[in-house]
Amino acid sequence: MKKVLLTLIAVLMAVPAFAIEVYNNGENAVDIYGTLRGYIGYGHGVDGVSDTTDDNFLYGIQGNSRIGVRLKVGNFSGQVELGAVEATLYGRSTGSNVGLRQAWGAYSFGNAGALLAGKTDTPTAMGGFISDIMDTDGGLNGFGGSTTGSRRFQIQYNVAGLSIALIENDMAYGPGVSYGYTDGGETIPRLGLSYTYKNPSLLVKVAATYSALNGTINAPVSDTRWATVHAFGVALGLKPTFMDGKMWLSVLARYGMNEELYGEAKTVYNGGLMAHSSIGNYVGVQADGTVDNVQRAAVALELGYNVNDMIAVIVGGGYQHSMIDALTYDVGSYAVFLQAPIKISGNFALIPQFTYTGTRLDSDNKDSLVLAMQARITF
């Protein structure tokens, strides 16, 4: 087995990047693609209040490893993609098995745009701006970044860079410190929209989403029967390139309220692992119908330079401020990283990264440093 793996890596280092073309006949085409992502490294976490430290040897295969099929038949296109760890039906829940990451079909009306139906990223997913590999290529989400992937079943219309979508509403309500709903809550359809502008020297994206959850309060009150939890988010990404594409600068900002209910924001700390840990869900409803909201403001920056065709150097960082009504204090989380991706071939890359994180919870400080390398095989 070891010999087979070494042979495979040697082949991938020697050939250019490609997807496996199954069929190609003018306007009709089918190809197979995939990526396998593994990591190895060391992590050190510090909990200031309990005065404890954790040292961890890190290794594993990332859950965003995947394989898929793309097809095009005239004006119709589609994609089916399996992920190593994916929740197939309800995108917010954490899948522990192989599931559908992408499953959609789209019909193009030419200059009038295209209509898509199925499971794909929501318009407010902000991939392509921050290169951070921690937390399954999470892009500093929770430490100033924004979600890089948020796959949901939806109906989406796209024209001239504008995307409008009605998205499956899997908002999950946890009672937390509140009374909660007797009926589990009801949702309205979630709306998402974005506009993307892209040319060889500039990428700009603005996006927004909104939904709500309401229901009967589970508390002995006579003046309130219903309470509504609003959830929304707005994001802006800007990425210009310089020096004929050798250098780039990314700026990413996001503001939202209760976005953890549909899985596009979180308040976290890192304990010296590749994955981040949530500090808890504090969205709640009080007995009189008052809502305990969680608001987040985040900003992240990245500067990158391609030294040559093989090696790049990337430095980035971010900060998130979480304002939590149910707590007497705000939570601040920040991170900085240094990355040096090495492109062995179009199919094989090694991505070493050093990351330092800090989260401030009242008088508690949770800090970590992680040194890890991702091995990425792509076809």
C-alpha positions, -999 to +999 in steps of 0.1 A: +000+000+000+028+024+009+045+017-025+013+024-043+008+057-024+044+068-032+039+059-068+007+079-070+024+110-054+053+107-079+029+106-108+009+136-095+042+156-092+051+149-128+019+158-146-001+190-150-034+196-133-064+180-149-098+167-143-106+133-157-125+140-189-151+113-195-168+128-225-164+160-246-184+167-278-186+205-284-214+218-261-217+185-242-191+174-216-187+152-185-156+152-162-146+138-129-126+158-103-116+155-067-093+166-039-078+147-009-066+169+020-046+157+049-025+174+076+002+168+102+015+191+129+017+203+165-006+224+186-002+241+220-033+255+238-034+276+270-064+282+293-057+312+314-083+307+341-077+271+348-040+275+342-038+244+321-020+237+288-026+211+261+001+198+237-012+179+207+003+159+179-020+166+150-027+144+119-057+133+099-077+136+067-099+167+064-136+163+060-137+186+030-119+160+009-142+152-020-149+137-054-175+148-079-189+149-115-196+179-136-217+178-167-229+201-195-256+192-221-264+222-242-279+249-220-281+225-190-253+221-165-250+201-133-228+189-105-228+161-080-201+160-054-195+136-024-178+149+007-159+128+032-178+145+061-211+161+051-247+164+062-267+156+031-302+169+039-297+195+066-267+216+059-263+231+093-260+198+112-226+181+114-224+151+092-201+122+103-203+102+072-200+106+034-227+130+021-237+152-008-217+184-008-231+196-042-262+183-060-276+208-084-288+214-120-290+247-138-305+259-171-289+289-189-311+315-207-281+331-223-278+369-215-310+365-194-292+346-168-294+310-154-318+293-130-303+267-105-320+243-082-303+220-057-276+220-030-247+244-035-231+273-016-253+301-005-247+336-019-231+347+015-203+321+014-171+342+010-145+318-003-115+330-022-104+358+001-086+343+031-062+313+027-062+300+063-062+262+064-073+258+100-107+245+109-111+227+075-099+256+054-122+278+074-107+312+063-104+326+099-142+322+105-147+330+142-114+350+142-123+379+119-130+359+087-163+347+071-176+313+062-159+299+031-186+274+024-223+271+034-240+245+012-278+244+013-307+233-009-320+263-027-334+279-058-310+304-072-311+329-101-279+343-115-274+370-140-244+394-147-227+387-114-260+390-093-272+360-074-306+358-057-316+327-037-344+312-016-326+288+007-337+258+028-343+272+063-326+248+087-323+274+115-318+255+147-329+269+180-313+258+213-330+269+245-297+279+261-304+303+290-340+310+279-374+294+280-375+284+243-405+275+222-432+249+230-436+240+194-399+240+184-403+272+164-413+280+129-392+296+102-398+318+071-379+311+039-344+324+040-333+350+014-298+354+002-283+377-024-249+388-036-231+407-063-197+396-076-174+416-099-142+399-112-115+408-137-078+397-138-067+423-113-097+427-090-123+405-071-152+423-053-182+406-036-210+421-015-236+397+000-265+397+025-289+371+039-320+372+063-343+348+080-364+346+112-375+320+137-407+324+158-430+304+180-450+301+212-430+309+244-427+281+269-432+302+300-462+311+323-469+346+308-502+361+298-490+391+278-469+374+252-476+344+230-451+348+202-415+358+201-394+362+169-356+357+166-343+377+136-311+365+119-291+383+092-257+389+079-239+413+055-204+407+041-179+426+019-148+411+002-122+431-018-091+415-034-070+435-058-038+420-073-006+439-082+027+433-101+010+413-129-008+391-104+023+382-083+010+401-052-025+404-038-043+420-008-075+407+006-099+427+029-129+409+043-156+423+066-188+408+080-215+420+104-244+398+115-269+389+142-277+353+153-260+339+123-250+307+142-287+296+138-281+289+101-244+281+105-226+310+089-209+326+119-197+314+153-179+325+184-149+302+191-116+296+207-087+272+197-073+247+222-042+238+201-061+217+176-068+220+138-105+225+146-119+254+167-143+250+197-175+269+202-180+289+234-217+281+233-250+292+217-264+321+237-293+331+215-324+329+237-359+341+245-369+354+279-403+348+296-416+382+285-406+377+249-374+396+250-348+381+227-311+376+238-293+382+205-257+376+195-242+402+173-208+398+156-185+423+138-155+408+120-127+419+098-097+400+082-068+409+061-044+389+039-013+399+020+003+374-004+032+373-028+041+346-054+079+343-051+080+321-082+057+296-099+063+272-071+064+291-038+043+318-023+044+337+011+011+347+027+005+366+060-029+372+074-050+380+105-083+390+118-104+400+147-140+393+157-160+411+184-191+392+197-217+411+216-238+386+236-270+399+253-271+369+277-236+376+291-223+405+311-192+408+288-183+408+251-160+382+236-130+392+214-112+366+192-082+372+170-057+352+150-026+358+129-011+333+105+020+329+082+017+305+053+041+293+026+023+271+001+046+250-021+031+240-054+050+208-063+028+203-094-007+212-106-020+182-087+001+182-055+008+210-030+023+212+005+009+241+026+028+248+059+012+273+082+019+288+116-011+302+135-015+321+167-050+326+182-064+343+212-100+346+227-109+368+256-140+358+277-144+382+306-113+375+328-104+343+309-078+341+282-077+311+258-046+312+235-030+287+212-003+282+186-005+256+159+022+246+134+008+223+107+012+213+071-016+204+048-009+180+019-034+186-009-038+162-039-061+175-066-073+162-099 
